[in-house]
Amino acid sequence: MQPVARKPEPSNTLISQSQITVKAAIAAIESETASLSEKIEMLLAIATDLQQKPQSSQQLEAAIALYDKAIELALKSYPLFKARALAGKGTALRTIPSEDTELLLAAKQAYELALPILQELASPKEVAEVEMNLGLVLQALVPFQQAKMQDAISAYKRSLRVFNGLTHPQEYAILQNNIAIAYLSFPLVPEKAEMRQALAVQSLKEALQWITLRDHPKEYAMLQNNLANALQYLPSTHPLENNLQALTAYDEALKVRTLQDTPLEYASTIANKANLLYNLPDDVEHPEVGNRQNLLQAKTYYQKALQIFSQYGELGRGEVVAAALVEVEKELAAWEMKRGGDKGDKGDKKPINY
């Protein structure tokens, strides 16, 4: 999971509202006759409310200011409140868009300070939530060489001790999905690539045992998309079987991911499906016939995905799809010249886990 690109600055109205909220909250607790613990709880409640679906980074920064005030008031007298404020601060820091590691490292520190206290005083569920968030931060720091992927996986697995499929299916699905992506991006030596991809497939299949299309459609589609990606690139003695399973998984994801409701997720999945069709024969019983029809379908998917990514300003993903589109057009041109023949494996395309 890469840190997301910095978003456009919000309006002055949102900034001033956030500043007013912080000032009003601090002024209120200083004038209130409530007990110290009640004041801390008030700060935590307001900060948490600011974090719910924030419309700007300034709202998250306002939440951090309130968490800092709560930490200051809690000191040694209220360690559980202090730990909860640290955990909330960590999540706010993690959520602020940034292109470097400063905020992520600060979030990591906040979670690591909170965890020992929560492990002693809080519920297992509260601890598991922080472990899951710590895993996200560690995974985001790996590309910057500021954390190890194995540490992120370990944090996720500690969280799974509480968030199991029976009692917390959504959290379980997200954790297993994150573990799978971690395995797929693990900087292991090539000889272990097959093992890590097999572990990713296993994690995703385990999650799908508890997630259904009816009850958790969003998580179901995410898992099916990423399972298909993993199957498509899994080294195997039976690649055709894996690809056919992947094709089914992409179609399952597309039952949820539609152009109307989730355009970016839809674009990711059809681009991934196009990657598969690029190397899949039209008739699996007679691969020597070639795959002109699948190439044409792949071209259509790439064109649609590129249009959507361009429309929504997803330039990086758009570039990946544009490059794949060039390749499929070359294959179609070669097909028209040769009118058949076995073209062999045309190379891998980059999957989009989303």
DOLOTOR-903137 format. One record per residue (C-alpha): x, z, y; residue in one letter. Coordinates in pm, whole numbers, plus 50000, padded with zeros to 5 digits. Each point is the difference from the previous one (the first is absolute). Layout:
% residues N
XZYA
...
END
This chain:
% residues 354
500005000050000M
501674988250316Q
499435017350334P
497414979150179V
500864979750307A
499435016350337R
496564992150134K
499124990050357P
499865028750245E
496495014350047P
498165001750328S
500695026750262N
496535013749932T
500915009549643L
503305015150115I
498375021350269S
497265011449762Q
502605011749749S
501925018750269Q
496815016250125I
499105010749646T
503365017349952V
499905017450336K
496415011049950A
500705013449650A
503045019950111I
498185013150308A
497065010549783A
502065020349755I
501895016950284E
496765011150164S
498035007649685E
499425035749892T
500194988949638A
502595014649764S
503364983049953L
499034986749658S
496794985150144E
501984983050276K
502394984849747I
497094987749790E
498484984550311M
503214981050072L
500224987849641L
496394988250005A
500424980450324I
503294984749885A
498484989749668T
497054984350180D
502374979450217L
501684986649685Q
496764986849852Q
499974962250056K
502235000950311P
499624971250244Q
503475004050151S
503415015349940S
499285023150294Q
497245016849805Q
502475007449720L
502555012650251E
497315022850145A
499335013449650A
503735006849956I
500055019550327A
497145021749876L
501675005149662Y
503185010850181D
497995025450199K
498415012949679A
503465003549840I
501205018950306E
497085024449984L
500165004749624A
503705008849982L
500535025549719K
496595016650028S
497974971349856Y
502234980149762P
497144980849838L
498754987650338F
503564990750088K
500364980049677A
496704982250057R
501064991150354A
503314986649869L
498204979149735A
497574986150257G
502864992350236K
501814981849721G
497004977749936T
499604992450371A
503704991150026L
499764978149689R
497004981450140T
501444990850341I
501194963649986P
503774997350032S
502794975949916E
502695026149934D
500325031749793T
499885027450263E
496325008649954L
500164996449622L
502965023849979L
498165024950221A
496964997149772A
502195005849694K
501445031350159Q
496525013150087A
498724995049645Y
503085016049847E
499625030550226L
496315002949916A
500224996349622L
501675033049900P
497445019550203I
497074980149866L
501245003849644Q
499895037750046E
496805003950203L
497824968849980A
497874983649732S
501554975349752P
497954972150158K
501485006950343E
503514999249854V
499254967549815A
498834983350323E
503295008350170V
502004988349697E
498154966750012M
500714996050373N
503635009649947L
500244972849736G
498674974550249L
502605010150257V
502854999249749L
498904965749875Q
499904987150359A
503535013250062L
501534983149694V
500544965850167P
501955017950274F
502165018049738Q
498695033350130Q
498375010349670A
500084992449627K
497134982449826M
500215024249708Q
499295028950239D
496844982350121A
498884994549639I
500685036649920S
497855011250294A
497164977549885Y
500255013449646K
499875036150123R
496834990850186S
498554985249679L
500085034649843R
496955007550216V
498584965850083F
499094988049652N
497674971649917G
497125022149887L
499725022650305T
501514978850281H
499764963149899P
500664985650347Q
503125020650063E
501134993249644Y
499614962650055A
501955000450326I
502805020449845L
500294977749694Q
499964969350224N
502795014650216N
502025008749692I
499604964549872A
501164984950329I
502925024350002A
501044988849651Y
499764963550101L
502245005450303S
502435023649826F
503624988950059P
500875000149631L
502524977749829V
498524967449861P
500195012149639E
497405026650087K
497654976850187A
497794995149695E
499655037649953M
499035006750362R
497424972050000Q
498545012749674A
499725034850153L
498224985250301A
497484982349775V
499475032249806Q
499315019950320S
497464974750124L
498214997649666K
499795037949979E
498395001250342A
497454973349905L
498795022049715Q
498435022550265W
499124975450278I
496964977749972T
498774971050210L
496705017750067R
501295034550096D
503314992050176H
500034963150093P
502845001850254K
502395017949765E
498864977949710Y
500924968450191A
503355014150112M
500945009549645L
498884966849852Q
501964980250260N
503185019749942N
499555000149622L
499764962250010A
503174998350211N
501875022049756A
498784980549696L
500894966850162Q
503645009850048Y
500435021749691L
502844987049779P
498394994049662S
500184980549676T
496374989850063H
499824990250370P
496924978049956L
497975029349872E
501155021250294N
499114972550246N
496514996249856L
499485037550029Q
501264998150358A
497574971950077L
497125021649879T
501255029450209A
500174978750317Y
496424988449939D
498935036449961E
501645008750331A
498214971050169L
496645014949901K
500715025450275V
502454982350229R
497964974150187T
500714979350308L
497085016150181Q
500675036749922D
503775003049948T
501714968250126P
503605012149984L
499645014649652E
498214968149895Y
502864979050136A
502575021049814S
498194996349670T
499394962550021I
503654995050097A
501065020249697N
497604980549779K
501464967650137A
503475012149900N
498745003149643L
498194966649993L
503174983150124Y
501605005449657N
496895000749779L
499134968749794P
496544985450046D
499425001949626D
501795029249838V
499514984049658E
501804968750119H
502565010050264P
501684966049971E
497074985550197V
501285017950311G
498215018850275N
498854976150272R
496595016950031Q
501535034550029N
502454986950261L
497104986350204L
498195033549976Q
503205018350095A
500364977550305K
496445008050108T
500615037449962Y
503304998550191Y
498384980750285Q
497175025150028K
502335030049982A
502294985250264L
497034994250230Q
498875036349964I
503465015150044F
500544978750311S
496625009950140Q
500775037149963Y
503604998250122G
501545007649660E
503034978450068L
502265013349724G
497504994249722R
499064967050158G
503604988149976E
500135008749629V
496834980249934V
501114970750216A
503214996949797A
498015000549675A
497644973450139L
502954977050069V
501155003849639E
496604992849849V
499644968950216E
503374987949873K
498845005349642E
496814980750063L
501934971550160A
502344999249699A
496985000349770W
498504970050171E
503274981349955M
500565009149638K
496395003349883R
500655028149754G
502915013749804G
501105035549951D
501335013050328K
501065033049852G
500115033550180D
499984994650374K
501305034250095G
498475032650113D
497955006250310K
500025032850184K
496985022249912P
498035017350275I
499115035749897N
497135010550222Y
END
